[in-house]
Amino acid sequence: MGKHELLQYVDGLTEAQEFPNFKAGDTITVTYKIREGNKERLQNFQGVVLQRRGNGKTETFTVRKISNNIGVERIFPVTSPFIDKITINKRGVVRRARIFYLRGLRGKKARIKEARI
């Protein structure tokens, strides 16, 4: 069984959850499950989407937040079974698909213009 066939087999096993449509620049809250020992709890990670990459089962998105004046980024697979839900807090207007320039900005310079709906 080759790598390609194995990926197709895994594609058939996992079912994708339906999440709202979001893109780079949007502020989202990802609620994901954390397993500690035999207990399971939900934790929120709220931040700005820096990028979405890949397609199909291998698609991921990167979320960045500032925690105690330190930038924290987390990469989530879209098909992860640990993601409970994704809520969109704000729609942002950015002119590119990957907004890594946000890493070098602090404070008011790091603001993203909100989309008018």
N, C-alpha and C positions, 0 to 999 in steps of 0.2 A: 504494500500500500504506500503510494508516494505521498509527498507533502500536499500536493494539490487535492488528491482524493480524500486525505485526512481532514483538510479544511472543509471540504464539502460535507463530510460526515458530521463534523462538529456543527456546521451551519444547520443541518437538519435537526440536531438535538436541541439547540437553544432557541427559545422563542423570545423575540425582542419585545420589550415593554414599549408602550406608547408614551412618549414624552412630548411636551410642548416644543414648538419649533423655535430654537434660539440660535444666535450667532455671536461672533466676536463683538465685544462692546456692551453686551447685555449684562445686567447684574442679576444673578440667579442665586437661589438657595437650593443646595443639594442636600437632601436628607438621606443619610446612608446608615446601614446597620453596622454596628461594631460588636464583635463577639469577644467577650472577656470570660475565659474559662467556659462554663456552661451557660452563662447569662448572655443575653443579647439586648442591646439598647440602641436607640436612634440618636444620631448626632447631626447637627446642621453645619454646613460649610457654606457661608455666603460670601460671594465675591464677584469679580468681573471675569467674564469669559475672555481669555486671551486668544484662543484658537480652537478650531475643530479640525481634526485631520483624520485621514483614512476613510474607508467606506465599508458598508456592510457590517459584518460582525467585528471587524478590527477597528472600527471608528472610536476615537477618543476625543475628549475635550479637556482643556486646561483652564482651571479657575484660580484666580489670584486674589488674596485678601491681605490686609495689613493687620497683624496681630502684635500688640505691644511694640509698635514702631518697627516691626520686622516684617518684610514681605514674605508671605507663605503661598506657595503654589502647589496645587495638587492636580494630578492627571487622573481622570476617571474614564474607564471604558464605558461606552454607551450601553453595551449589552451586559454590564455587570449585574449579577443578581443581588448585590449588596446595596444598590441604589434603590431607595424606597420611593422617593418622588423628587421631582424637580419643579420648582416654582420660579416664575420670572417676576422679579421685583421691578426692574426698569428696563426699557428698551433703549439702547444707546445708538448714537449715530457716529460711526467711524468709517473711514474711507478705504480700509484694507481688511483683509481676512485674518491677518495675524498681527496683533498689536503689542509686540514685544517692546516697543519704545516706552510703554507704560512702566517698565521695570526701572528706568532711569529717572522717573518723575516722582515728586513728592508733593503732598499737600494739595493746594488749589490747582497746580499745574497738571495734576493727575486726574482732573475731572473729565468726564465724558459727557458730551452734549446729549440731552434726552430727546428721544424721538417723539414728535407730535403725532398722536394717533387719531 
